């Protein structure tokens, strides 16, 4: 039986089904009514059967496994040149951490009897949703910017999904997608009749930004980090922030581990945004452009000016004594070159978090002896 959805802001409850709203009438993002976690002490990593990948943690997930490549348990390797551990999220089936959310989102779609999914993305999430939709045997329309990277566009097309290229900003892509999803929508995600935004249009909105099923997947990042560190948590985790799907996933995962009594304490969650696309940094009162007052376009994967769950990101930062900073092109390009020379073949967006690590150290936010984990989120093959 699929879990129902609820609004944590106004308390409304929505019955699970293929026509469930993608957002509450009040405008707030929805969550699952269920928040499961296991009882008792966890097994040590060497005793865990990790052959199911991230679904090893099924007891934490309000979704049944239906669509999977047994993805997850990505390697965590020492990076002595950075005084950190890198978690290699770019070794997922589609070369991006977005597969964490795609496996749970498409599993949810199958649970609900969905026939077609619709997503908007700068590329990685779209390629991931398209791939997992193909695995599920579902149709998929993926709305992308007109200038999407060719490698990501081809990944969508070769999974037999339909890419819909939209001129304009990343926000224009989302608006076009929502109009298609809702059919009778006003264009801004509001239902024409004033009710909850429906999914009566061209398909079920498999949004990596809004759909709670996606975050059920990304929170497994935290479970893996804790398991790989002997069921302890690092002092800090430095993560990129666009819509904040991995950032919020980490927060939710570490929070659940604490609720279950498996770990004691939260890591500081430190965010990294691209200069000129830094609404979280702006909300915190930080500098949002580079030294020349310009924005950077090198990190195309996080060019988000209106994150769907911005308030939640700010709450996660506050609750973990975290922070967020914006990086310009120069430090990102320097970090990217350094990563490549170290054998980490990643895409440019992936270099934002390591670049932020250097800046946080320089600013004294991270101490020299802090235990730090940094996810490397996307493969360099995505740039070909």
N, C-alpha and C positions, 0 to 999 in steps of 0.2 A: 504494500500500500504506500503510494508516494506521499511524502510529507507535505502538509499544507504550508502556506506562506503567511507571514504576519508583518505588520508594520511596527517597528520598535518605537516609532514616534507617537502615533495616535492609537495603536492597539488594534487596528482593523485586521481581520483574518480573512484570507482568500483560499478557497478550496483548490486543491491541486487539480490541474487539467490542462489540456493543450490550449485552451483559451484563457488561462490565468493571466492577470495583468502583469506587465513587466515592471510597474511602479505603482505605489499607492496613490489613491485619490488626492492625498495631502501633498504629494510630490516627493515623499521620502522613498528611499530604496527599501525593498522588501528583504526579509530574512526567513529562514526555515523556522517553523514552530518547534522543531526538535533540535536539541543541542546535545547529542549523545557523546559519551566518553566511557572508556572501560573502567572496570573496578580492579583493584589489586595492583601489585607491583609488575612493571614491565620486564620482559626478558632482556638479557644483555644482547647486544647486536650480534655476537657470534652464534647465539641460539635462535635468532629470529629467522623464519623462512621468508626471505625477501624476494622470492621468485615471482610474486604478484606485484612487485614494484610498489608504488605508492598505495596501492590497494591493500598492502600489508596492514594499513591502519584503518581497515574498514569499520572498526568499532567506533571510530570518531566521526564517520561520515553518514549523513542523513539521506544517502543515496545508495542504491544497489548497483553493483558492477554489471554493466551490460556491454560497454564499448571500451576496449582497452588494447594496447600493444604491450602490456606489462611494463609500462613506462615508470620511471622514478628510481629512487635510490641512486641518484647521480653521484659521481665520485666527489669526495672532498679531499683536496690535496694541499700539502704545505706549499706556500709561496714565500720562501725565506727572503727574497729580494723586496717583498712588500710587508714583511712581518705580519702575515695574515694567512688565513686558510681560504682558498678559493673553492667554491662549490660549483662544479662544472655543469650548469644548467643548459649549456648549449649542446649537450650530447643526447637530448631527447629525440624522438623519431622525426620531428619536423625541424630540429635544430633550434628550438626555443623553449623556454620555461612555460610558454603558454599551453603546452601539452598537458601540464598539470590540471589546468582548468578545463581543457577540451574533453578529457576523458570523463570527468564528472558531469560536465554540462551535457554532453551527448548521451551519457548514461541516463541522466534525468529526462532528456527528450524521449528516449525509448520507453522509459517508465510511464510517461504521460501519453504515449501513443501519437507523438508528433510525426507528421509526414514530411515537413520541410522546415529548415532552420534558416534564419537570416541574421547576419552579423555585419557590423561596420568596424573597420580596422585600418591601421596604417600599413599592415602587411603581415606581421608575424601571427597575430591572433586569427586573422582571416585564413591564412594558410593552415593553421592548426585546426580550426573549426571545420574547414573544408575537408581536411584529411580524415578527421574522426567521423564526419558525416558520411564520407565514402565508406569507412569501415562499418558504419551502422546501416548502410544502405538507404540513407536519407538524402533528399535533394537539399541543396544549399545555394543561397544567393549571398555573395560577399561584397559589400559596398566598400570601396577603397578610393583613396585620392587618385586623381588623374595621373599624377607623376609617381605612382607607386613603383618601387624597385622591380625590375623585370624578373628577377629570380623569385620574388614573392608572388608576383602575378602568375608566373608559370606554375608555381606550386599549387595555386588555387585552381587554375585551369586543368592541370593534369589530374587533379582529384575529381574531375568532372563536375565541379561547382561552377556557378555562373558569376564571374566578376562583374560588378557594376561600377564603372569609373565615374567619379564625380569631380567636376571642376570646383575650385575654391579651397577653403580652409578645411582643416580636420573636422571642425564643427559643422560645416556644410555637408560633409559626408554623413555624419550622424543624423542630421535633419532629414536628408533624403532617405536614409534607411528607415527612420521612424515613420515617415509618411507611408512607406511601403508596408511596414509591419502593421500599422493601425488602419490603413485603408481610409477611414473617415476622420483621420487626425487633423488637427489644425496646423501641423508642421513643426510645433515646438514640443511635441511629446504630450500634449494635452488632448484628451478625448473631446470630440466635438459636442457630445451630449453632457459634458461636465463630470462624467463618471470616471472610474479608474481607467487608465490607458489600456485598451484592449489589445488583443493580438488577432483581430478578425480579418487582417489584410492578407499579405502574401506569405506569411509563415510565422513560426515561433521565434521570438527574439532571443537568440543565443548570445547575448551581449556579455563580453568579458568585463565590461565596466559595471553593469547593472545586475546581471543575473547572479543570485546567491550561490547557484550551483558551481559557478566558476571559482568562487572564493573557497568553497569546500575543497576544491582541488589544490589551490595555491597554498592553503594552510598546511598541507602535508610537507611543504618545505621545512617548516619548523620542526615537525616530528622527526624528519630525517636528520636534521642538524643535531638535535638533542640525542638521538640514538647513536649517531656517529661519534658523538663526544661523550659516550658512556652515561647517557641520561643526565647530562648537565647542560647549562646554557652558556654561550659565550658572553663576554662583557659587552660586546657591541656587534651589530650587524649593519653593514652599509649597503643600501639598496637604491636602485633607480626609482624615480617616481614620475609616471605619466598620469595614468588613471589610478596608479597605486595598487594594482592587483596583487603583485608579489609583496609589496610593503604591508598591505592590510592582511594578506594571507599569513605572513610571518607573525603579525600581531595576534591574529585570531588563534593561530596554532600554538604559540607560546602561552597565550592566555588559557587555552583549554588544557594544556599540559599542567599548568599550575592548579587549575580547578580540579583536575583528576588526582592531584597530589603526586604526580610523577616527577616534576622538577620543582625547585624552590627558587623563584626569582625570575625576572624578565631581563633580557638584554636591552641595552639602549638601541633604539631604532633610529638610524641616521640616514636621512634621505639625500638624494642627489637629483637635481633637475638641470635642464639645459637653459642657459641664459636666454632670456626673452620668452621662455615658456615656463615660467616659474611661479604659478599662482600660490603654491604652498609657501614658498619662500617669502612672497609678498605679504601673505597673511601673518607671517612670523616677524615681519618688519626687516627682512634682510635685503641685500642687494640682488636685484633680479636680472641685471645685464652684466656683460663682461666689463673689463677695464675701460674700453672705448665706448661703453654705453650701447653696444650692439647685441643682437641676438645671434645664437649659433644654430645653423641648420644641419650640422654634421650628425646630430643624434635624432634622426627622423622618427625613431620609435617612441619618443616621449614628448612629442610636440603637442601637448595638451594644455590648453589655456583654461578649460573649465572641467576639472575632474568630477566625475559623477558622484563620487563619495568624498569630496574634499573635506567636509566637516569631520568625517570619520578618520581621515588621515591626520588631521590636526589633533584629534583626541588621542590617537595612538602615539603621536609624538609627545604630547603632554604627559600621558600615563607612563611612558618609559624614559622620561627625562631625555628625549631625543632632540633632533634638530633637522633642518633641511637647508642646503645651500645650492646656489646656481653656479654652473661651470660654463666658461666660455670655450671657444673652439680650440685655442692653443693648448690648455691643459688636457683636454680630451684627446686631441691628436697625439700629444706627447705620451699619454698613458696608453693609447692604442698601439703606437709603435713599440713601446716597452713591453706590452703584453705579447705582441707578435714575436718579438725577439726572444721572449721567454718561452715560446712554444704554445701560447694560448691563442689559437686562431679564432678570433671573435669579430663580430660586427662593430661598427663605430659606437652605436648606442650603448653597447656593453661596456665601453671604456669609461662611461660617466661615473659609475660607482668607484672603480679604482682611482680615478682622478680625484674624486671627493675624499677618498681615504687619505691621500697625500695632504689635501687641504685641511682636513680635520686634525691630522697630526700636527701640521704646521701651526694651527690655531690653538693647540693644546686641548682640544676636545677629547681626543683619544690619546691615552698615555702610551709610552713606548712598550710597556709590559702588558698591555691589555690584550686579551684573547679576542681577536676580530675575525669575523667570517664575512666574505664578500661573494655574492653569487655572480657568476659570469653568464649572462642571460641569453645571448644569441650567437649563433655560429657565423664565422666570417664567410662561409659559403653563401650566406644570404645577400652578400654584396656583389656577387658575380653577375 
